[in-house]
Every structure is written in C-alpha cells, then in structure tokens.
Amino acid sequence: MAPSATSPDPISPSKTDPALPLISLAPLLSPSSSTLPTAHSLLSALTNSGFLYLTDSPIPPSLLSRVYALSARFFARPTHEKDALAWTTARSNRGYTSLGQEKTSLGVSKEEVAQEREGQGQDQKESFEIGRDDEEGCPNRWPEGDEEFREVMMEFFARCKELHAVAMRGIALGMGLEGEFFADFVKNGDNTLRLLHYPGVAADAFAGGRVRAGLHSDYGSITLLFQDERGGLQVERPDGSFVDVAPIEGTVVMNAGDLLTRWSNGLIRSTRHRVVEPPLKKGQGQDGRYPPRYSVAYFCNPDFDKTIEALPGTWEDEKGGKKWEPVNSGEYLWQRLSATY
C-alpha cells in the first residue's frame, strides 16, 4: 500500500525526537569556550539523523519576510511571464520550473525518474532558481522591471553563503579538522537559492499516496531551509517511518546532502525526505481545498571546480578505506539535476 500523502498526528521533533535537535549558531558566530562543544553537537546531529534546527541565525527576520513576500508576488504572475524565465539546463540551473516539470526522486537516471513519475505522479510544486550573479555563461533570469526582487534575492543569497561558511566551519571542527579547512571549497559560492510554491489544491489531489514532493535526498553539501507555518516536510527514520519537521519560528532547518556523505566517507547521513500535505488547521479546508505552502531552500555545494574525496581521518587504517571514488563537484551535481527534469 502506498504511504499516506497526509501526515499523521504532528510530531514536534524538538520535544519528542532527540534525533532532530535545536542547535544555537551563536558559539560558531562568536568563538568562545562553547564553540567546540557546539561543533560536536552539530556533527552528532548530522551523523545520527542528517537533519537539525539552527537557532540564532544571523539572517534578519525582516529580510526573510521580504523574500517570502517577493516570492509570493513572483508566483502570482501570469503563467506566460513566468514561462519567459524558464529553466533551461542543469549546467546553468537558473530560472522558472513549472508545475510538474521536475520530479524529485531517488532515481539517478532519467529512466529511473520516469518510472517514479509514472507510478507516483508529478510533484505539485513550482520553483524559481537563482545562482551567484557573477558566473560567466550562466546569468540569472530576473523578472523584467522588478529591481527590488533582484536586490533582495541577492542580499539573501549573500547572507546564506555566509551562513554556509559558518556551518562548514562547525563541521570541520566537529571532525577534528582546522576550522578553515573547507574555506577554499566554498569561497566562490556555487550554490542555488530556490523559491518554492506548492499551490493550494483540492483534497483529492493527494489520493493514491501522492505527495507535494517525492522522497529524495539532496545532492550537495548542506541545505538551509526556511519554511512557512504550513509545514509538510518529513524526514525518513532508519526504520522507514517518518517524522515531521514541524515549523519552529526563528529557526533554519539544516540537512546534509549526498556530496557531504561522500566527503565524510559515509560518516554523515544524507537523509531521505519528502513534502506531504499536513493535517488541516482549524478553519482550513472548509471549501474542500488545502492551502498553499511556500518555502525557501538554499542548496550549498562545494565549488564546482573542486574534487570531492574522503576527508582525512575518515578512511585510514581500521576505517576500511575509501567508499567512493573521487568526483568533481560540478559534474556530479549537473548529472543528478539532469535526471530530474
């Protein structure tokens, strides 16, 4: 039987599931005697569950509010205006992706993804991808006549890039490496800011086990997720059950991606997750429809020209050697993206 497309009774990970802890960024932003214990906690969370909540983010709430408002304004544009900014290639990975165009999946080839698409249906989301604004040959696709959109998104991109560097410093310290070990791997900021809109739908849209975004893992090093109060994100436990990553105001959800798993020689978990339709809140659904969901994901990657291979201390001697061959960051990411469109 297909798993339910709606969530069971909400679980608050911060209260009932210690595998999804809340970790303060403050000791990593201002080094102190608490910095190393915080780094160890960060690594422990990524090792045990691959997901956690970050508190004390340096990103101003006012900036995040503007990002949400401008995202909603963008997705409310007429279809032809959004289609004029369409996503074109995995290499550029910029622009608008229409409803059903992408299928988030565990598949690594177009054939595998096509089979999941046929069996599970399309993802019920649209998105807009933004990369760094100075990559030669890969320009961002900005809405015409909306300079505010560009300025706010690039400010947010820069803030998230800084947060990425802070998180990687914590991971390095937690692994017993120098704090700046990853600095040269993330200096260019070959990351993707993704605005996501899951439109309001009729209740029968989730019949037969359909979900808003299929079960998948992320491809890069880490992901920083900002979610609205609607919720719906679920993380798969080792036993195959799911835990809700319930929205907690003032937090950023962080999870590990596949390249970080390879980098750590399997120490860190790239955990599978999906987006379902959570239970209706009081007063919702009276018209037979589920409300829309908005989220903002910042996908962090090693710079595209870097080679990723098992880190020192993860494979030597009794650790059993390197589990994966070295891989180029950019080529790996482009291959994985190509399969999902």
C-alpha atoms as one frame of an Amber mdcrd trajectory, in Angstrom:
protein
   0.000   0.000   0.000   1.307   3.489  -0.823   2.210   5.602   2.205  -0.345
   8.197   3.158   0.091  11.530   1.426  -1.067  13.317   4.519   0.854  13.458
   7.745  -0.084  11.527  10.883  -0.623  13.476  14.062   2.094  16.146  14.088
   5.266  15.265  15.955   7.311  18.079  17.422  10.883  16.922  16.859  12.219
  19.387  19.405  10.163  17.698  22.143   9.741  14.064  21.171  12.529  13.160
  18.759  16.052  13.877  20.025  17.427  12.978  16.585  16.274  16.403  15.367
  17.767  18.780  17.901  17.885  22.560  18.083  21.448  23.880  17.952  22.397
  27.508  18.515  24.691  29.145  15.972  25.856  31.750  18.479  29.035  29.902
  19.602  30.087  29.444  15.968  29.451  33.092  15.101  31.429  34.399  18.099
  34.070  31.844  19.092  34.052  31.007  22.790  34.507  28.090  25.136  31.218
  26.754  23.776  32.398  26.631  20.156  33.899  23.141  20.173  31.002  21.509
  22.082  28.608  23.141  19.611  30.639  21.800  16.693  30.483  18.313  18.183
  26.706  18.641  18.621  26.375  19.734  15.001  28.380  16.755  13.771  26.434
  14.394  16.040  23.119  15.578  14.586  24.368  15.186  11.018  25.771  11.750
  11.820  22.679  10.442  13.603  19.816  11.918  11.594  21.212  14.230   8.929
  18.696  16.929   9.952  18.575  19.580  12.668  17.209  23.007  13.541  19.562
  26.002  13.757  18.672  28.812  16.133  20.170  32.310  16.476  20.577  32.731
  12.729  22.312  35.991  11.731  19.847  36.457   8.860  17.445  39.288   9.813
  13.791  38.214  10.073  12.850  41.363   8.163  14.929  40.198   5.188  13.334
  36.761   5.247   9.889  38.375   5.337  10.727  40.368   2.215  11.950  37.217
   0.474   8.659  35.466   1.229   6.597  38.433   0.071   8.514  38.819  -3.179
   8.404  35.070  -3.780   4.615  35.050  -3.446   4.418  38.071  -5.758   6.553
  36.303  -8.355   4.484  33.107  -8.365   1.296  35.149  -8.679   2.482  36.441
 -12.063   0.684  35.250 -15.198   1.969  31.935 -16.499   3.371  33.447 -19.680
   5.551  35.856 -17.674   6.994  33.023 -15.601   7.479  30.781 -18.635   9.535
  33.539 -20.271  12.101  32.938 -17.500  12.091  29.152 -17.868  14.803  26.881
 -16.505  16.797  25.547 -19.442  19.786  23.382 -18.450  21.239  21.605 -15.428
  24.525  23.398 -16.028  23.013  26.840 -15.516  20.277  25.703 -13.094  18.586
  29.081 -13.113  15.083  30.256 -13.849  11.487  29.121 -13.505  10.358  25.499
 -13.249   6.650  24.981 -13.893   4.270  22.628 -12.126   5.229  19.024 -12.832
   8.419  19.872 -14.741  10.720  18.471 -12.050  10.261  15.152 -10.262  12.208
  14.945  -7.010  13.257  11.345  -6.817  15.697   8.764  -5.543  16.495   7.893
  -9.145  19.879   8.789 -10.611  18.948   8.413 -14.297  16.175   9.794 -16.467
  14.778   6.280 -16.877  14.549   5.700 -13.115  12.967   9.094 -12.536  10.485
   8.494 -15.369   9.362   5.258 -13.701   8.746   7.093 -10.430   6.911   9.859
 -12.267   4.633   7.300 -13.914   3.919   5.476 -10.682   3.657   8.402  -8.264
   2.544  11.280 -10.449   4.063  14.724 -10.805   5.374  16.829  -7.951   2.849
  19.502  -7.000   5.164  22.474  -6.922   6.717  25.251  -8.990  10.060  26.892
  -8.293  12.496  29.616  -9.256  16.276  29.028  -9.086  18.874  31.742  -8.504
  22.646  31.280  -8.589  25.547  33.576  -7.942  25.302  36.633 -10.147  28.858
  36.607 -11.497  29.211  33.152 -13.047  30.323  33.520 -16.648  27.914  31.989
 -19.147  25.218  31.319 -16.540  23.302  34.541 -15.965  20.384  34.698 -13.593
  16.964  35.151 -15.196  15.417  38.151 -13.483  11.813  39.329 -13.887  11.786
  42.370 -16.099  11.178  45.672 -14.342  11.496  44.292 -10.798  14.796  45.555
  -9.439  13.586  45.065  -5.878  13.272  41.321  -6.499  16.843  41.082  -7.739
  18.322  43.216  -4.946  16.546  41.380  -2.128  17.289  37.918  -3.504  20.972
  38.649  -3.991  21.238  40.088  -0.486  19.610  36.950   0.878  21.893  34.781
  -1.284  24.938  36.518   0.193  23.662  36.083   3.769  23.052  32.389   3.194
  26.502  32.000   1.662  27.966  33.403   4.886  25.837  31.008   6.927  27.065
  28.126   4.764  30.663  29.028   5.628  29.812  29.155   9.340  28.151  25.726
   9.222  31.076  24.187   7.348  33.446  25.628   9.937  31.426  23.886  12.635
  31.514  20.599  10.711  35.285  20.879  10.276  35.846  21.475  13.977  33.497
  18.642  14.873  35.532  16.294  12.678  38.800  17.340  14.287  39.952  19.419
  11.302  41.115  23.015  11.246  38.200  25.419  11.404  39.005  26.878   7.985
  39.539  23.512   6.311  36.546  23.965   3.967  37.075  27.691   3.306  38.749
  27.168  -0.053  35.999  24.750  -1.101  33.155  27.251  -0.618  34.680  30.630
  -1.472  33.004  31.030  -4.894  29.512  30.293  -3.652  28.396  27.860  -6.369
  25.082  27.488  -4.564  21.413  27.703  -5.533  18.683  29.778  -3.932  15.367
  28.124  -4.691  11.992  29.768  -4.141   9.250  27.144  -3.825   5.490  27.397
  -4.166   3.147  24.482  -3.564  -0.213  25.796  -4.828  -3.455  25.266  -2.984
  -5.135  22.103  -4.241  -8.299  20.095  -3.851  -8.231  17.385  -1.201  -8.376
  14.596  -3.797  -5.020  15.762  -5.188  -3.370  13.511  -2.587  -5.323  10.382
  -3.410  -3.345   7.207  -4.023  -0.349   8.247  -1.977   0.524  11.346  -3.997
   2.697  13.936  -2.279   3.767  17.501  -2.916   7.417  16.499  -3.432   8.605
  12.907  -3.714  11.026  11.078  -1.465  14.579  12.168  -2.224  17.918  13.210
  -0.813  19.690  16.463  -1.603  22.736  16.441  -3.824  25.233  18.951  -2.430
  26.959  19.504   0.905  24.225  21.014   3.085  20.810  22.586   2.578  19.410
  25.520   4.551  15.610  25.502   4.555  13.256  28.288   5.550   9.623  27.152
   5.741   6.325  28.898   6.324   3.872  27.922   9.044   2.087  25.395   6.803
   4.680  22.654   7.196   4.697  19.318   5.405   8.385  18.393   5.395   9.015
  14.848   6.631  12.291  13.038   7.319  12.611   9.287   6.964  13.802   7.417
  10.039  16.068   4.343   9.699  13.050   2.073  10.300  11.185   3.571   7.327
   8.756   5.663   9.369   8.632   9.442   9.059   8.961  12.328  11.477   7.500
  15.765  10.763   9.972  18.631  10.656   7.405  20.970  12.131   7.910  24.711
  11.514   9.510  26.405  14.530   9.577  30.177  14.354  13.041  31.713  14.242
  14.829  28.523  13.153  16.528  27.337   9.990  16.317  23.659   9.088  19.683
  22.253   8.031  20.346  18.894   6.417  23.238  17.075   4.830  23.446  16.254
   1.129  24.954  13.407  -0.858  28.291  15.098  -1.517  28.847  15.640   2.195
  28.179  11.939   2.751  30.819  11.101   0.167  33.184  13.692   1.606  32.839
  12.212   5.103  33.172   8.651   3.745  29.684   7.811   4.968  30.030   9.265
   8.466  27.434  11.987   7.817  23.956  10.952   6.672  22.228  12.383   3.632
  18.745  11.559   4.876  15.804  10.958   2.586  12.857  13.327   2.943   9.642
  14.378   1.244   6.922  17.033   1.373   3.407  15.817   2.169   0.193  17.598
   2.988  -0.036  18.111   6.764  -3.363  17.955   8.599  -5.603  20.957   8.133
  -5.540  23.516  10.891  -8.686  24.854  12.494 -10.722  26.850  10.000  -8.882
  25.468   6.957 -10.317  23.193   4.305 -13.916  24.304   4.663 -14.042  24.818
   0.908 -12.593  21.360   0.260  -9.157  22.714  -0.617  -5.745  22.586   1.014
  -3.947  25.949   1.355  -0.693  26.777  -0.460   2.761  26.303   1.027   5.832
  28.488   0.485   9.398  27.645   1.373  12.891  28.861   0.520  15.786  26.425
   0.130  19.432  27.389  -0.156  21.355  24.464  -1.617  25.014  24.663  -0.617
  27.648  22.964  -2.729  31.403  22.658  -2.878  32.639  24.987  -5.603  32.129
  23.374  -8.994  35.844  23.096  -9.793  36.628  21.086  -6.645  37.302  17.372
  -6.377  35.444  15.656  -3.544  37.040  12.630  -1.906  37.132  11.089   1.551
  38.398  13.523   4.177  41.459  12.862   6.317  40.594  10.754   9.331  37.566
   9.057   7.747  39.124   6.160   5.834  42.615   5.294   7.067  43.717   2.114
   8.869  40.870   0.216  10.520  38.235   2.536   8.989  38.269   0.346   5.917
  39.400   2.610   3.103  37.565   4.998   0.797  33.977   4.003  -0.060  33.686
   6.166  -3.185  35.946   7.279  -5.984  36.808  10.995  -6.145  34.216  13.048
  -8.027  34.098  16.563  -9.435  31.513  18.612  -7.568  30.034  20.377 -10.579
  29.834  17.317 -12.801  28.168  15.273 -10.061  25.526  17.926  -9.402  24.763
  18.518 -13.084  24.303  14.801 -13.673  21.885  14.463 -10.755  19.894  17.538
 -11.804  19.677  16.396 -15.415  17.897  13.215 -14.354  15.061  15.004 -12.564
  13.855  17.231 -15.430
